[in-house]
Amino acid sequence: MPMSTAARLDALHEQGFTLLPGVLDATSVATLRQLMDQLQPVHWDYLGLLDDHFKCVFNRGPEWLPWLDLPGVIDLAEAALGEDCHVIGQTAWRCHPGFIGAELHLDHLAMELPESLLADPSFKLPIQVCTAHLYLDDIDADLCPTLVIPGSHRAGRKPRSGEPHWHGKAAEPVLCQAGDVLMFRSELWHAGSRNRTHDRSRYLLQVHYGRRMVAQKFSPYLDFRFNPQVLAACTPRQRRLLGDHEAAEYD
């Protein structure tokens, strides 16, 4: 029986991550892979020897909009961050054979807190930012699995240089199927791993969600302009996710 949104939210608070199986069917996976293969770099994007990276892909055309608010994923994002949350980034990423990955890190820490406070079961740290990884390949131990340390969001700090464990726990791989989605909070200690295959590239779409007061990361910032075709095709929820909020205290 599928987990409820409430149970998945509990996992974000207790473990720092949760896996949503089968969010995308085979047709959606194939469509996304094809869309990624058609991308060309702009601004800070790049085609590299070991990986290809494309930012703000929601702005390339209306065909990218459905992946912002996938059923189950957006429900969890809104439960975690509030019904007025928005997207702070959307990145398409291909990691080719030989890709090295990233060391243990966290994405965003709003403030350092004493671990004794975070260990108190009566204290629940609000989530400020979370990321959805949409996997477009079957992820095995050789194809760049995301590595996570369960519960490490309660460390209250980022990993120190060369620090491989938290409370004796090492990072463990998230092995999953094409179409599965990993949602994790920004304080979770996690790492990218190597592509040890000889003939496979990992296709991944990342969607980053933040509370309304978290700034949207739409490069090239001052020169960023919304694609009119994208705005015309948005649903009301998608417009809000892209920043069309109701007036509030700081507007």
N, C-alpha and C positions, 0 to 999 in steps of 0.2 A: 504494500500500500504506500503510495507516495507520501512524503512528509508534507505536513501543512506549512504554510508560511510562518505561523507562530513557532513551530518546532525548528524551522530553519533559522529564525531569528534567535532562538535560544542557543543554537549551535554557534552563531556568530559571536554571541556574548560569552559562551563557555569555551569554545575551541578556537574561535577567531576566524573560522572558515566553514563552508558547507558546500557539498557537491550536489548539483541539480542534474540528475540523469535524464537523457533523452529530450532535452529542450528543443533541439533542432532535428528534423527528420533528414533522411538521406538527400532529398531534393534540395532542402535549404542549405545543407552543407555544401553540395555541389555548386549551388548558385553563389554562395559566398566565396568559395575558392575561385570561381570564374571571375567574380568582381575584383578580387584581389589581384589576379593575374593581369587585369586590364589597367591597374593603377600606374601612374607616372609620377615621379617626384616633383614636389613644389616646396619652396621655402626650406624648412629643416628636414624634409624627407630625404631618404637616400636609398639607392640600390648599392649594396655592398658585396664584398666577396663572400661573406659568411651569413649576412642577414640583410633583409630589406624592411624598411620602416616607413610608415605613412601615417601622419597625424591628421586629426579632424576630418576623417573620411566621410562623416555624415554630410559634409558640405560639398561633396563631389557630385551628388545628384540624389533625386528622390529614392532611387533604388536602395540607398543605404539607411533610410529612415526606419524600416521595420525592425532593425536589430537594436534600436535604442530602447524599446519598451516591450521586449518579449514577455509573453505570459509566464508568470512564475518569477521571472527575474525582476521585472519592474515592481511586482507586488512586494517582493522582499526588500528591494531598494527603498520603496516608499515606507514600508514598515520600520526599516532601520533608521531612515534619515528624515522622515516626515513627508507628508503628501505634497509639500512644496519643494521637494528636492529637485535638483537638476543634473544634467550631464556636464562634467567638467573636462571631458576629453573622450575621444574614440580613436583607437589606434589599430591599424592593420599591420601584421608582422609575419614575415616568413623567415624561418631559421634553417639554414642549409647545412648539409654535412660538414662537420668540423666546427660548427658554432660552439663557442666556449661557455656562454651563459653569464650569470652574475653571482657575486658573492652574497652571503647572507646579509639581508638588509630589511628595513621597513620603508614604506612609502611616505608616510606622513605621521608625525607625532605632534598633536596640538600643544601638549605641554608634558614635561617630565613629572612623574608622580612617584611617591614612595611605593615600592612593591608591597609593603605591608598593607597599605590601603587597598591596592588592587587585589590582594589575596583574600580580603574580607568578603565572604559570600553575600553580605548584605549590601555591598557597594557594586553598582552596575555602571561601568564607564560608558557614557554615550558614544555612539559611533558618529564620526564626522565625515569620513570618506570611505567608500568601499569600491572594489573593482570586480567586474565580471569578466572572466576568461572564457570565451567561446572557442572550444577546441574543434578544429575541423579535420582532425586526424585521430586515429586510435593511438593513444599515448601509452607507449611501453617504456621500459627502463632505459632504452637507448635513444628515444626520440624526445629529448628535451622536457622531461616531466618537470612540472613546477614542484619545488621542494618547500615544505612547510614544517614549522615546529608548533604542534598543537598547544594552545594556551599561552604562547609567548607574547601575545598582545598585552598580557598582564605584567610584563616585565617593567613597564613604566619608562623605558629608555630604548634607544637603538642598540643593536649589537656593537660591541667594541671590535676594533680591527683584529681580524684573525680569530675571533671568538666563534667556535663551531657549535656550541651547545647552549641550552638554557635549562637550568635545573637538571642537568644530566641528559636531557633529551636532544637527540640529533635531528636534523631536518630529514623528513621522510617524503618520498615521492608520491604525488597524486597521479595514480594510473587510472585512465578513464577511456571512454569511447568517443568517437567523433559525434558531435552533437551535444555532449555533456557541457555543463557550465560550472565553473568553480567561482564562488563568490567569497571574497575575503576582505576583512577590514584592514585599514591602512597601517595599523600598529602591529600587525602580525609579522613576525620574523619569517622571511621566506627567501628563496633563492631561485635563480634559473640554472638549469643544468645543461650539459653538453649534448650536442647531436652526434651520437656515436655511430649513426648509420652511415652507409656509403652511398645511398641512392634515394633518401627520403628527406623532404623539407617539411618542417612543422608549420602549419598554417594556423594562425591565432588572431582572433579579433578581441581587443580589449575595450570594455566600456567602463569608464570611471564615473561614479556618481558621488555627489557631495550635497551636504545640507545647503540651503539657499545662501547662507552667509559665507560659504566657501567659494572663492573666485573660480570662474571658468577659465580653462587654460587653452584658449583658442589662438594659436599662433597663426600669422605673425602679429598678433596683438593689435597695436595701433593701426595696422594696415589690414586687419581682418575684416572681411565683408561677407555677409551671408549671401549664399546663392539664392536669387529670387525664385528659381524653380523649386528649390528645397522648401522654402517658406510657404510657397503656394500649395505644396502637397502635404504639409504637416497636418496632423490631427491636432485638436486642442491640447491634448496631453503632450504630444511631441513638441509643440510650440513652447509649452511651459518648460519642458526638459532643456530646450535650447535657450531659455532665458526670458521668455515672455511671461513674467510674473505679474500678479496683482500688486497694486501699490502697497507699500509697507513703510516702516519707520524711516528707513535710510534712502528711500527713493526720492 
